[in-house]
């Protein structure tokens, strides 16, 4: 399935509907990316006001999700899409759900950043959290790019990147337990920073999900049942065929 496939319908209006939905997802994704960036900025700069503004912006994410979901429902009811178009709509509905949940986690980080702004900062200035956030940010951006280009190879890289995020989260979690045992005075701050790490890990999971939906759109295969190795082999073979044809 290629991006151009969306333009091969008898109804011009159907083409416009599908393109409008895709653009809506990317607009929502861009807004969620900004929310994420501002939440991490609030944490890094101890900016409580910015953290609270991020939390307030979650309502806009929710409105975007509802609007796109209603548009998808209308298309399903009036256009009777088949094959790749149906996969696009199903994957879109799932994608906006994960984007909304990324927005929820960004809201949590914003609130935690506002609380941590008033606490004594560690000597590392939350370097480990900022490193984890950088990897998660790359996953979000990569997932949205893969969605925009219907690029299964790029989506696969996002899926594989989640292992690194999980490892970094586990390291931060273990480190936090050590700090609290060594100095009980840090318990409140370390608990909040560990919750930030947990939200980042969950955001990575949601970005991974979006990558899986892109693979489903392109190849019609569900990673939950096909397996990563089998999908990886299929994606690589498809990329080779495209290269030979170009």
N, C-alpha and C positions, 0 to 999 in steps of 0.2 A: 504493500500500500504506500503510495507516494502522496505528497501534498496535493499534486495536481488532480488526484482522484476525486477530490471534493468538487471539482468543476465539471464533472461529467454527468450531469443530470438533465433530463428533458426540461424540468422546471427551473428557470432562472431564479425564481423566488426561493426554491429549496437550496440552491447554491448559496444564496445570500444568508439564509437562515443558519446554515452550517458554519459559514465563515463568521457570522456575528457571534455565534456561540464560542467558537475558538478564540476570537478576539477578546471576548468577555473573560474567558479563563486567563488569558495572558495579562489582561488589565488587573484582574484580581490578584494574580501571582505577583505582578510588579508591586502592587500595594502591600502585599504580605511581606515581600522582600524588604521594602522600606521600613515596615513595622519591626522586622527582625533587626535590621541595621541600627535603628534608633534605640531599640532595647539594649543592644550590646554597647552602643555608645553611652547610654545612660549608666550602665554598669562600669564601664572603663573610666568615665569622667566624673563619677559620683554625682550625677545630675538627677536629682529626685524629681524635678519638674518635668524633664523629658520622659522619665520613666512613667510618670502618671499620665502624660499625654499619649504614650503608646497604649496604655490600658484603655483610655477613652476611645481610641481609634478602632477597637475591636468591634464596635457596633457597625462600623462601615463595612468591615469584612463580612459580618453576618448578613447585611443587606445585599451585598454582591452575591453571596452564595444563594440566597433565596431567589434573586432575580434570574440568575443563570439556570437554576433548577426549574423554575417555572417555564423558562424558554424551552428547555429540553423536554419537559412534559408536554408542552404544546406541540413540538415537532413529532414526538412519539404518537400523539393522538391524531394529528392531521396529515402527516406525510408517510406514515407506514414505511420507515426506512428499512433497508435490508443490508445484509453482509457488512462491508466495511463501514458504511454510514451508521449502522446500528452499533457497531463496536465503538465508533467515535463517540456517540451519544452516551453509551453506558460508561465508557472510560471517563468522559467529561463529568458526569454526575459523581463518580467516585473521586475524581481529582479535586473537584471543588469542596468535597467533604474533607479531604486531607488538607487542603489549603486553609479551610476554616479552622481546623484543629491546630495547624501551625500558628494561625492568628491567635488562638486561645493560649498557646504556650508562650508566644511573644508577649501577650498581655501579662501572664504570670511573671515572666522575666522582668518586665517593666515595673511591676509592683515590688518584686524582690529587690531590683536595682534601687528603687526609691527608698526602701528600708535600709539597704546596705550603705547608702550614701551617708547615713548618719552614724555608721559604725566605724571603728578603727580599721583601717585598711591593712591587709597583710603586706609583708615586705615584697612579695611577688606582684602586688597590684593585680591579682587575679589573672596572672599570665596564663595559667593552665586553662582557665575558662575561656579566655580570649583565643587560645590556640584551638580549643574544641569548637568554639563558635565559628572560626575561620573554615574549618573542615565542613561543618554543617552548612554554612553559607554557600560553599562551593557545590554541595549536594543540591540545595534548593535551586540555585541558578542553573546547574546542569540538568536537573529534572525539567525545569520550565523550557530551557532551550531544546531539549529532546522532544517535548510536547509540541513546541512551535514548529519544529522541522520534521516531526514524525521520524526521529532518528533512533532506531532500536539499538544501534551500537553505543551511542552516547548514553541512552537510558540504562544499558547494561552496566556501564562504568559507574553510574550512580548507585545502582543496586549493590555492586561489589564494594563501593566505598563505605557502606554502612558498617562493615566489620571494624574498620579503623575507628570510627566514632564510638562504637560499643566498647572497644578496648580502652580508649581514652576516658570514657565515662567511668569504667570500672576502676581505673587508676586513680581518678579524682575521688571517687567514693571511698576507696581504701585509705587514701591519704587523709581524707577528712576525719575518718574514724581515729587515725593515729593522732592527729592534732587535738581532737577533743579529749582523748585519753591523757595526753601529755599536759594539756592546759585547759581545765574545765571552764575557764573564763571565756574561751573562744567558742563555746558550744553554740550560742545563738547565731553568731556570724557564720560559722562553718556549716551549720544546718541550712541557713538561707542560701549560701553559695552552693551547697550540694543539691538543693532543690533547683537552682539555676542549671546545674549540670544535667539533672534529670530531665528538665524541660528541653534542653539542647539535644539530649539523646532521643527523646520522643520526636522532636522535629526531624531528626535524621531518619527515623522510622517512616514518618509521613512522606518525606522526600523519596525514600526508597520505594514506597507504595506507588507514587506517581510514576517513577521509572518503570515499575512493573506494568502499570496501565498502558504506558506507551508501547511496550513490547506486545501487550495484548492487542492494541489497536493495529499494529503493523503486521504481526504474525498470527494473531488469533489464538495465541497460546497463553495459558495461565501458569505463571511460575510456581504457584503453590502446588500444582499437580504435575507439571512437566519436569521441574528440577532445573537448577541453575546451569549445570554442566551441559544438559541437552539443549537448553535455550542458547547458551553461549556458542555451541557448535553450529546451531541453525543460523544465528545472527551473523557469525563469521562467514558461513557459506553464502548467505544472501549478499553480504558485502562484496565477496569475491565475484559473484555473478554480475553485480552492478558494475564493478570495475572492469570486467571483461567486455561488457556491453558498451561502455562509454568510450 
